[in-house]
Amino acid sequence: MRDESTVGTVYFLLKCALYGVAGVVWYRNLLFRALPGLSYGQSWIVLWGLVAWSVITGTFFCYRRRKTEWTADVSVLLPFGLYTVVAYARLAWKLAAAALGVAAVLSAVTVAATMTGKVGEGNRKTVLRRRAYRCFCRCQSYLAVSLTVVMVLLGVRGIFRKPLAEPASVSPEAGRQGPEQTISGNMETLLSLQEERWAELSVRERLDVLQTVANIEAYYLGIPYELKVGASPKEESLLGDYLHADHTIYINLDHLERDPAQQVLKTCCHEAYHSYQYCLVEAYQQIGAEYRELLFYHEVQTYEQEFLDYKGGEDGFLDYYHQQCESDAREYAGNAVADYYDRIEKYVKETGV
């Protein structure tokens, strides 16, 4: 079979290796999450294994006679695309199915058009083998491109700090007086926090429940703006975080899918309290300077300084854990979770639901 390569083996291998490492760094920051049934560490090994497998097989087997700039790109893109489809199968199955469907149709058309052409009597096996190899390369390209589209559509949301998953039907509401934003006014929804019901909910349905909780917390805490809830992939140790710039609580997608409702509720209440702390700092900054040294504002001064020099988990666990803003949020969340479940238990006993 004729060698149609346009670059050498060393160049091809080095390009794949370099782009593969860069891709892992990019993927970890935007899209990486644990595979279903595997831990974070195990999934990390699987991703590296897929990249290494694709680079090695692409260099020495799949594209041994067609090493080009493009086939090097395909060798790098394919493992990330395959990992994404498996990792996000539950969340983005429609998008993945559409992409794979397009790739399958294009592949079928290519195989039909290429393999059914007339073949001369001489060297029939060689011609068919060459055509089959050409089909294989094109089908891999279709698959790589279609899966890359899936990655881009998901990754763009991460670049712009948009949640990958959002509530299906519940909208955020600013804190205001009214029974619709209390625990008693939303008990039918909050019953889904019972573990047996929680297990039956989809990701977006769980976010509906958490958005309801955020609306309740905004009312109880007096937060003057809409408090949004969404889910995105996070590091294994980060269950959730709060971004004050867009007033959004981000729940770790793996935490949302895998952990008990009580733990996820605690994360949501914890991050809601951070929103309240930011509001306190904003209010403190608007009062006259002559009042800022009042004992009443002592904790708020501490919050202000900690937010200016916030210690995340990467700065050391103890530094993070012992910040006043974190210890207060943990205490509030623990009390809030106990209150939610006490109220749910009381409602169930009274109504028999």
C-alpha positions as CSV (number, residue, x, y, z in Angstrom):
1,M,0.0,0.0,0.0
2,R,1.4,3.4,-1.0
3,D,2.6,5.6,1.8
4,E,0.7,8.9,1.7
5,S,2.4,10.6,4.7
6,T,3.3,14.3,4.5
7,V,5.2,14.4,7.8
8,G,7.8,12.2,9.4
9,T,7.2,9.7,12.3
10,V,9.1,11.8,14.8
11,Y,7.3,15.0,14.0
12,F,3.9,13.2,14.1
13,L,4.7,11.7,17.4
14,L,6.0,14.9,19.0
15,K,3.1,16.9,17.7
16,C,0.6,14.4,19.1
17,A,2.4,14.2,22.5
18,L,2.7,18.0,22.8
19,Y,-0.9,18.7,21.8
20,G,-2.1,15.8,24.0
21,V,-0.5,17.2,27.1
22,A,-1.8,20.7,26.4
23,G,-5.2,19.2,25.8
24,V,-5.2,17.4,29.2
25,V,-4.4,20.8,30.9
26,W,-7.2,22.5,29.0
27,Y,-9.6,19.7,29.6
28,R,-8.9,19.5,33.3
29,N,-9.7,23.2,33.8
30,L,-13.0,23.2,31.7
31,L,-14.6,19.8,31.3
32,F,-12.9,17.0,33.4
33,R,-15.2,15.1,35.7
34,A,-15.2,11.5,37.0
35,L,-16.5,8.8,34.8
36,P,-19.6,6.9,36.0
37,G,-18.6,4.3,38.6
38,L,-15.0,5.5,38.9
39,S,-13.3,7.8,41.3
40,Y,-11.7,11.1,40.3
41,G,-8.2,9.5,40.4
42,Q,-9.2,6.5,38.4
43,S,-10.9,8.7,35.8
44,W,-7.7,10.8,35.6
45,I,-5.7,7.6,34.8
46,V,-8.3,6.6,32.2
47,L,-8.0,9.9,30.4
48,W,-4.3,9.8,30.3
49,G,-4.5,6.2,29.1
50,L,-6.8,7.1,26.3
51,V,-4.6,10.0,25.1
52,A,-1.5,7.7,25.2
53,W,-3.3,4.9,23.4
54,S,-4.6,7.2,20.7
55,V,-1.1,8.8,20.1
56,I,0.7,5.4,20.0
57,T,-1.9,3.6,17.8
58,G,-2.2,6.7,15.6
59,T,1.5,6.9,15.0
60,F,2.4,3.3,14.5
61,F,-0.8,1.6,13.4
62,C,-3.8,3.6,12.3
63,Y,-2.0,6.3,10.4
64,R,1.2,4.5,9.7
65,R,0.9,5.2,6.0
66,R,-1.0,8.5,6.3
67,K,0.8,10.7,8.8
68,T,-0.3,14.2,8.1
69,E,-1.0,17.4,10.1
70,W,-4.7,16.5,10.1
71,T,-4.4,12.9,11.2
72,A,-2.2,14.1,14.1
73,D,-5.1,16.4,15.1
74,V,-7.6,13.6,14.9
75,S,-5.3,11.4,17.1
76,V,-5.4,14.1,19.7
77,L,-9.0,15.1,19.5
78,L,-10.5,11.6,19.5
79,P,-9.7,10.5,23.1
80,F,-11.0,13.7,24.6
81,G,-14.2,13.4,22.6
82,L,-14.7,9.8,23.6
83,Y,-14.1,10.6,27.3
84,T,-16.6,13.5,27.1
85,V,-19.4,11.4,25.6
86,V,-19.0,8.8,28.4
87,A,-18.6,11.3,31.2
88,Y,-21.5,13.5,30.1
89,A,-23.8,10.7,28.8
90,R,-26.5,11.3,31.4
91,L,-26.4,15.1,31.1
92,A,-25.9,15.7,27.4
93,W,-27.1,12.5,25.8
94,K,-29.2,14.3,23.2
95,L,-26.3,16.4,22.0
96,A,-24.0,13.3,22.0
97,A,-26.5,11.2,20.2
98,A,-27.0,13.9,17.5
99,A,-23.2,14.2,17.0
100,L,-22.7,10.5,16.8
101,G,-25.7,10.2,14.4
102,V,-24.2,12.7,12.0
103,A,-20.8,10.9,12.1
104,A,-22.5,7.6,11.5
105,V,-24.5,8.9,8.5
106,L,-21.4,10.5,6.9
107,S,-19.4,7.3,7.5
108,A,-22.1,5.1,5.9
109,V,-22.3,7.4,2.9
110,T,-18.5,7.4,2.6
111,V,-18.2,3.6,2.8
112,A,-21.0,3.1,0.3
113,A,-19.6,5.6,-2.2
114,T,-16.0,4.3,-1.8
115,M,-16.4,0.6,-1.6
116,T,-19.1,0.1,-4.3
117,G,-17.1,1.6,-7.1
118,K,-15.9,-0.5,-10.0
119,V,-12.7,-2.4,-9.5
120,G,-10.5,-3.7,-12.3
121,E,-9.5,-7.3,-12.5
122,G,-5.9,-6.7,-11.7
123,N,-4.8,-6.1,-8.0
124,R,-8.4,-6.3,-6.8
125,K,-7.4,-7.1,-3.2
126,T,-4.9,-4.2,-3.1
127,V,-7.5,-1.7,-4.4
128,L,-10.1,-2.8,-1.9
129,R,-7.6,-2.8,0.9
130,R,-6.6,0.8,-0.1
131,R,-10.2,1.9,-0.3
132,A,-11.0,0.3,3.1
133,Y,-8.1,2.1,4.7
134,R,-9.2,5.4,3.1
135,C,-12.7,4.8,4.6
136,F,-11.3,4.1,8.0
137,C,-9.3,7.3,8.0
138,R,-12.3,9.4,6.9
139,C,-14.7,7.8,9.4
140,Q,-12.3,8.5,12.2
141,S,-12.2,12.1,11.0
142,Y,-16.0,12.3,11.0
143,L,-16.1,10.9,14.6
144,A,-13.3,13.2,15.8
145,V,-15.0,16.3,14.4
146,S,-18.5,15.4,15.7
147,L,-17.2,14.7,19.2
148,T,-15.1,17.9,19.1
149,V,-18.3,19.9,18.4
150,V,-19.8,18.3,21.6
151,M,-16.7,19.3,23.6
152,V,-16.8,22.9,22.2
153,L,-20.4,23.4,23.0
154,L,-19.9,22.2,26.6
155,G,-16.5,23.9,27.0
156,V,-17.7,27.3,25.9
157,R,-20.0,27.4,28.9
158,G,-17.1,26.7,31.2
159,I,-15.0,29.5,29.5
160,F,-17.7,32.0,30.2
161,R,-18.4,30.7,33.7
162,K,-21.8,29.4,32.7
163,P,-23.2,26.3,34.5
164,L,-23.2,23.1,32.3
165,A,-26.5,22.2,33.9
166,E,-29.3,24.5,35.0
167,P,-32.7,24.0,36.6
168,A,-35.4,22.7,34.3
169,S,-38.4,24.8,35.4
170,V,-37.7,26.8,38.6
171,S,-36.5,30.4,38.1
172,P,-34.4,32.3,40.6
173,E,-36.2,35.0,42.7
174,A,-34.8,37.8,44.8
175,G,-35.5,37.7,48.5
176,R,-38.9,39.3,49.2
177,Q,-41.7,38.9,51.7
178,G,-44.2,36.2,50.7
179,P,-45.3,32.7,51.5
180,E,-44.1,31.4,48.1
181,Q,-40.5,31.8,49.3
182,T,-40.7,29.9,52.6
183,I,-40.2,26.3,53.6
184,S,-43.9,25.8,54.3
185,G,-44.8,27.4,51.0
186,N,-42.7,24.9,49.0
187,M,-43.1,21.7,50.9
188,E,-44.3,19.7,48.0
189,T,-41.0,20.5,46.2
190,L,-38.9,20.0,49.3
191,L,-40.2,16.5,49.8
192,S,-37.9,15.5,47.0
193,L,-35.0,16.0,49.4
194,Q,-36.0,12.7,50.9
195,E,-33.3,10.2,49.8
196,E,-35.7,7.8,48.1
197,R,-37.2,10.5,46.0
198,W,-33.9,12.3,45.4
199,A,-32.5,9.1,43.8
200,E,-35.2,9.1,41.2
201,L,-34.6,12.7,40.0
202,S,-32.6,13.7,37.0
203,V,-29.8,16.3,37.2
204,R,-32.0,19.2,36.1
205,E,-34.8,18.1,38.4
206,R,-32.4,18.1,41.4
207,L,-31.4,21.6,40.4
208,D,-35.0,22.6,40.4
209,V,-35.1,21.5,44.1
210,L,-31.9,23.4,44.9
211,Q,-33.1,26.5,43.1
212,T,-36.2,26.4,45.2
213,V,-33.9,26.1,48.3
214,A,-31.9,29.1,47.0
215,N,-35.1,31.1,46.6
216,I,-36.1,30.3,50.2
217,E,-32.6,31.1,51.5
218,A,-32.7,34.4,49.6
219,Y,-36.0,35.3,51.4
220,Y,-34.9,34.2,54.9
221,L,-31.5,35.9,54.6
222,G,-32.9,39.0,52.9
223,I,-30.6,38.8,49.8
224,P,-31.8,41.6,47.5
225,Y,-31.0,39.9,44.2
226,E,-31.8,36.7,42.4
227,L,-29.6,33.8,43.7
228,K,-29.1,31.4,40.8
229,V,-28.1,27.7,41.0
230,G,-26.2,25.6,38.5
231,A,-23.9,22.6,38.2
232,S,-20.4,22.4,36.6
233,P,-17.5,20.0,36.8
234,K,-15.2,20.9,39.7
235,E,-12.1,19.5,41.4
236,E,-12.8,16.4,43.6
237,S,-12.3,18.3,46.8
238,L,-14.6,21.3,45.8
239,L,-18.2,20.5,46.5
240,G,-19.4,23.9,45.3
241,D,-18.6,27.6,45.2
242,Y,-20.2,30.9,44.9
243,L,-19.5,33.6,42.3
244,H,-20.7,37.0,43.5
245,A,-20.1,38.6,40.0
246,D,-23.2,36.8,38.7
247,H,-24.8,35.8,42.0
248,T,-24.6,32.1,41.1
249,I,-24.1,29.0,43.3
250,Y,-22.1,26.4,41.4
251,I,-22.6,22.8,42.6
252,N,-20.0,20.2,41.7
253,L,-21.6,18.0,39.0
254,D,-20.3,14.8,40.5
255,H,-21.4,15.8,44.0
256,L,-24.9,16.5,42.6
257,E,-25.2,13.2,40.8
258,R,-23.5,10.9,43.4
259,D,-24.0,12.2,46.9
260,P,-27.0,12.0,49.2
261,A,-29.5,14.9,49.1
262,Q,-28.6,16.0,52.7
263,Q,-25.0,16.6,51.7
264,V,-26.0,18.5,48.5
265,L,-28.5,20.6,50.4
266,K,-25.8,21.5,52.9
267,T,-23.5,22.7,50.1
268,C,-26.3,24.8,48.6
269,C,-27.1,26.4,52.0
270,H,-23.4,27.0,52.7
271,E,-22.9,28.8,49.4
272,A,-26.1,30.8,49.9
273,Y,-24.7,32.1,53.2
274,H,-21.6,33.2,51.3
275,S,-23.9,35.4,49.2
276,Y,-25.4,36.8,52.4
277,Q,-21.9,37.6,53.7
278,Y,-21.1,39.5,50.5
279,C,-24.3,41.5,51.0
280,L,-23.2,42.4,54.5
281,V,-19.8,43.6,53.1
282,E,-21.6,45.7,50.5
283,A,-23.9,47.2,53.1
284,Y,-20.9,47.9,55.4
285,Q,-19.0,49.7,52.7
286,Q,-22.0,52.0,52.1
287,I,-22.3,53.3,55.7
288,G,-20.5,56.4,57.0
289,A,-16.9,56.0,58.1
290,E,-17.8,57.1,61.6
291,Y,-19.9,54.0,62.1
292,R,-17.6,51.4,60.7
293,E,-15.8,50.7,64.0
294,L,-19.0,49.7,65.8
295,L,-18.7,46.3,67.4
296,F,-21.7,45.2,65.4
297,Y,-19.6,45.3,62.2
298,H,-16.6,43.5,63.6
299,E,-17.4,40.2,61.8
300,V,-18.3,42.0,58.6
301,Q,-14.8,43.7,58.7
302,T,-13.3,40.2,58.9
303,Y,-15.4,39.0,56.0
304,E,-14.2,41.9,53.9
305,Q,-10.6,41.2,54.6
306,E,-11.0,37.5,53.9
307,F,-12.8,38.1,50.6
308,L,-10.0,40.4,49.5
309,D,-7.4,37.7,50.3
310,Y,-9.4,34.5,50.1
311,K,-7.7,31.3,50.9
312,G,-8.9,28.5,48.7
313,G,-8.2,24.8,49.2
314,E,-5.1,25.1,47.0
315,D,-3.6,27.5,49.6
316,G,-3.7,24.9,52.3
317,F,-6.7,23.2,53.9
318,L,-6.2,24.6,57.4
319,D,-5.9,28.2,56.1
320,Y,-9.1,27.7,54.1
321,Y,-11.0,25.8,56.8
322,H,-10.4,28.3,59.7
323,Q,-11.4,31.4,57.8
324,Q,-14.3,33.2,59.6
325,C,-16.4,33.3,56.5
326,E,-16.1,29.5,56.1
327,S,-16.7,28.5,59.7
328,D,-19.8,30.7,59.9
329,A,-21.1,29.3,56.6
330,R,-20.6,25.8,57.8
331,E,-22.4,26.5,61.1
332,Y,-25.3,28.1,59.2
333,A,-25.6,25.3,56.7
334,G,-25.6,22.6,59.4
335,N,-28.4,24.4,61.2
336,A,-30.3,25.0,58.0
337,V,-30.2,21.4,56.9
338,A,-31.4,20.2,60.3
339,D,-34.3,22.7,60.0
340,Y,-35.3,21.6,56.5
341,Y,-35.4,17.9,57.5
342,D,-37.2,18.6,60.8
343,R,-39.9,20.5,58.9
344,I,-40.1,17.8,56.2
345,E,-40.4,15.0,58.8
346,K,-43.1,17.0,60.7
347,Y,-45.0,17.6,57.4
348,V,-44.9,13.9,56.5
349,K,-46.2,12.9,59.9
350,E,-49.0,15.4,59.8
351,T,-50.2,14.7,56.2
352,G,-49.2,11.0,55.9
353,V,-47.6,11.6,52.4
